[in-house]
Amino acid sequence: MCRAADGGTLFSHGEHGSEHTRLSAFASAIRGEEPTLADFAAGLRVQRVVEHFHQAAS
């Protein structure tokens, strides 16, 4: 599991990151329950990390 500096989870491997887990989290959010899916801020942090890796490799 990879954690963000603020303690949030960026991504997870294994059972916690399975397709079933992601679909269940999506269904819960649709039902109005507390979402556990990544939000825009988490996605932006991941994008910045990936872009940094690509720049460093160039």
Buried (B, 14 or more C-beta within 10 A) or exposed (E): EEEBEEEEBBEBEEEEEEEEBBEEBEEBEEEEEEEEEBEEEBEEBBEEEEEEEEEEEE
